[in-house]
Structure formats: C-alpha cells, structure tokens
Amino acid sequence: MEVSEEGWNGPQMSGTQLTFVSSWECPFAQRVWIALLEKGMKFDKEEVNLRDEHGQYAPEKRAEWVKRLNPVGKVPILCMRHGKKDTMHSVYESIICNELLEDMQPEPSLWPATSAAGRDAVWEKARGRVIIAAFGERFLPAFYGILLRQDEEAQREAAWRLAVACEWLDAQCDAEGPYFMGPQFSLVDAALAPFFLRMPALDHYRNFKLPQDCVKLREWSEKVVKRPSVQGTCMSPKPDMTYSQYLIWVYERYAAGNAKSTSAADYR
C-alpha cells in the first residue's frame, strides 16, 4: 500500500533500502527476519515494543507511524521508498512479505528446485504453499488453543488437534531432509521454524511434546533451529534471560488466559 510521508513521525527511511518493522517476541515477524538473512538482503530493522510498562500487550499504545504502515498495527511490516516522491510503500502479513522478498531478489531462491521424487520446481513451489497454508489452518489454532484454553477438557482437545497437525506435517516432511522439502532451505522452513522454537513453552505450561511417531518432524525441527539464519534471530532482549527463557516468559500470559495480543484474540 502507498503511504504518504507528509507529517511522518516514524523512523527515517534510508533511500531505497528496505525497512523491516519487527518485534522480538513475534513468531510471524521472525519468519520474515529469517528470510531476509537467508537472502543476504540489506535492510534496516525497527523494533516495536508490543507491551506496556506492566508487561501486558497494549495495542492501543502502538505508535501512530506503525498504524500508517499497517492499519491494524501488527508486525511484520516491510516498507521502502519507491516510485513517487515523498511516498513509501508498505507490505504486511508474514507470508506475503516473504513472497515479496522472493520476487525482489530471486537468488538465492527460497523455493526448491526439482524434488528427489521427480516433481518439478513449479509443482514443488505449489506444494510448499499448500503446506504453509495448511500449517496456518491446522497447526496454529491448536498451538495457541492449548495455551489459551483454561479448562482441562478444552486443553486436551487442543492437544489432540495439535498432535494430529504434527502427524500431518510429519507425513509431508521430506524423508531425506535435512530441511522440510529436501536438501534446500525454503520458505516452508522459514514459516514453520519460529513455532517449533516455541515448543518448549508448550511443554513448560501444558506438558505437550511432539508425538513419538513424528520421527521426521522431530529430526527436521532439531536441524532447522540450528540453521545460522534461524539462530541469527534467536536473541533475548532481556539480558537476564536466555532466548528459551524469554519465550517462556512471553507466553506466560497466554497460559494464564489474560493475553491481549492480536494472536490471542484471533485464536481464543
């Protein structure tokens, strides 16, 4: 979308370089951060504080410039000057942002070439998009549901749904690996990895672990979180916490049922 710079009080954009608006704790923003690092693209990073002084989500306090770039005030956002003078362009929603990065800089590609099973690149790209879409429809509602539900019966149902989603993912995971669709890291890996980094929070609060029979998925998750582009995003903004401890702290309010984030509202 086009955004006029008239009356702009946000960060200064540096020429035609991308600006990436993010938040440390957001898994959706982390998807885009991973893709940026994988592609080796130059970008400026602007952190948005999603919380108030009490540690609670406070969307009503979101800076006005963020809402100008994305009317709902969510991250991630990619923006840059382009075309008209005194005009910026912004794009949001993590999957759309990553597709934009792929279009802007096709190499190195984050879509796989012909698979070992003989599917050509066009079909592999389509299959990858189906996996990402199904992940959003099957995995994410159960992932957030198991944290947000407060009664045990609802938690058990969410845990069952999450286990079913994991088993479906395991069936889609490439048998040879090491990445989800084969030897090449892809946008599927970038889309899924942030949530598997957060699985220890599910274990901590709800005692949920990957099903034992999800062997391929477990091996993939152990491999992908060690990828340099993924590790490059695993930073705790709290100096007294490791990254894993920080993520457990982030989801404390989800587990208590009083989270006010947009994700909590979407999946409650």
N, C-alpha and C positions, 0 to 999 in steps of 0.2 A: 504494500500500500504506500501511497505517496504521503509524505509528512512535510509540511512547510516548516522552515527554520525561523519564521517570524516569531519573535518572543520566546525563542528557545532558551531554556534554562538548564538543560541537561549537559552531559559531557561533551566536550569539543570533539568533533569528528576529524580525523586526520586524513584530509584529502579524500581519495577514493578507496582507502583501506577499510576492510570490514571492521565493524564493532560488534562484539559478542556480549550481549547482556545476559547475565547468569546469576545464579545463587549457589553457594557452596553445597547446600543440602538437597537441591532439586535433582532427582534422577533423570528427568526429561531434559534439563539443561546439560547434564553430564553426557547424554547421548551426542549432543552437538559438539561439545568440547572434545570428546574422543575423536569424532570425525575430523575436526579441524586439525588435531595433532597428527592423525593418520595421514592426512593430505599435505602436511607441512605448510599450511597456508599462513600468511601473515595476518594478524588480527590484533585489535585492541580489546581488552576484556574489562567490562564494567560489572562490578558486583552490586547486587541489590540486596539489601537487608530485608528479609521477609518477616522479621519478628519485632515486637515492641520491647520495652525495657524489662518486661516480666518474662520474656522468652516465648510469648504466645504469638501465633500468626496474627498479623494486623494488616490485612489488605487495604483497609480504609486509610492507612498511613503511607501507602505506596506513593512514591514521588510522582508528580504530575507528568514529568517527561516520559516516564515508563508507560503511562496510560496513553500518551500521544503516539508512542510507537506500537503499542498493543492495547486496544480499548479495554480489554478485560484485565490488564495489569499483570499478566503472567509472563514468566520466563520459560524457555529461552526466547530471545529475540536476536535476529541478525539485521543489521542496518548499515547503510553506507550512502554517501553522496553519489548520485548518478543522474546523468541527463540534465534536467532543468536546473538553472542556477537557484541557489538557496532552497533546494528541495532534497529531502532524504527519502530513501526507500527502506521499508522495514518488512520483514517476514517473521512469522512466529509459528508455533507448533513444531515440535522436535522433528517429526518425520519429514515435514515439508522443508524445514531448514536443511536437513541432511541431503534431501534431493536437490535443493538449490546448490549446495556445495559441490555435489557431483556434477551438476550442469556447468557451474562456473569453472571448475578445474577437473576435467575428465581423467587426468592422470595424476597420481596413481588411482586407478578405478577402485571403488569400494563395492563393486558388483562382480561376482565371479565370472570367469570365462567358462568354456565348455566343461561340464562336470565329468567325473570319472564314470558316471552312469550313462554318459553319452548325450545328455541334454545340452543344447547349445546355449550361448550366452543370453539370448532373448528369453528363452524359457526359464533359465536359472534366475534371471532378474525378476520375472513374474512370480516364480515360486518364492523368492525371497520376500517380495512384497506381500504375498499371501501369508507367510509365516509371521511377519511383523504385524499385519492386521489381526490375525488370529490371536497373537500374543496379547494385543490390546483388548480383545473381546473375551478371551478365556482366562488368561493368567492375571491380568491387572485387577479386575474386580474381586477375584478371590484373594489376591495378595493384600489389598487394602482391607477387604472384608474381614479377614481373620484377625487383623489388628483392631479394627473399629468396632466389631461386634462385642458386646459386653456380657451377654449370657452364654453359657457353655454350649447349649444346643446349637445356637447360631454359629459359634466358633467352630464346632465340629463339622457343620455343614460347609462352612467356608474352607476348612482344612481339606475336606473331601474334594471339593471343587478344585482347589489348588493342586492336590495330588493328581487328579485327572488331567489338569492342564499340563503338569510336569511330564506325565506319561505320554501325552500327545507330543510335547516338544522332544522328548527322548526319541520317539519314533521318527521325527523329522530330521534329527541331528545326523550329520554325515558319519558313517561308520568308521572311516579312516581318519577324519579330522585333519589337523588338530582343531580347526575352527568349525563353526556351526554348519557351514555349507561346503566344507572341504579344506584344502590347504591354504586358501586365501582368506584373510580377514575381510569381512564385509559389513555392510550397513546392518545386516541382521545381528552380527556380534555387537555392534555399537548400540543397537536398540535394546538388546537383552541384558548386556553385561551390568549396567547400573543397578538393576533389580536383583541380580544374583550377588552383587556386593552387599546388598541389604538383607540377604537371607539370615545372617546371624541375628538380626533384630527379631525376626520371626521366631527363631529358636529361643532367644532370650525371654521374650514376652509370652509366646504361645507354645513353646516346645515343639515347633514344626521343623522337620528336617526333610530333605529330599527323599522320596521313596527309594527303598533299597534297590528296586529293579531298574531305576533310571541310571544305568551304568554309563551310557554315552553322555547323558546330560551332565552327570557329575564330573566326568573326565573333562568335558568341554569347559565347565564353569571353573574348574581348578586351573585350566590352562589360560583361559581368556583374561582372568583377573590379573595375571602376571604380565600381560602384554604391556610394553612400555607406554603406549598411548592411553591405556586404561590406568596404569599406575600413576601416570602424569597428572591425572585428575583426582587422585585419592589423597587429598590434603585436608587436614583438620584446621579450621580457623581458630579453634580453641587450643592454645599451647599446652594446656594441662591434660589433653585427651589425645589418644591415638585416633586414627581415622575410624576404626571399628567402634571405639567407644563413643566417638562423636555421633555416628549413625544411630547407635542405640539411644543416645540422648535425644536425637531428633525425633524418634518415633515413640518416645515416652508418652506424649500427649495423645497420639493415636491409640495407643494401648489403653490409656485411661478413658478414652471416649470423648475427650474435650478438644480435639484438634479442630482448628478453624481454617485450615488451608483449603485451597480450591480442590486439591485432590481428595481431601476428606469429604468435602461437600459433594463431589462428583460420585464418590463410591460408597457413601454412607448408606 
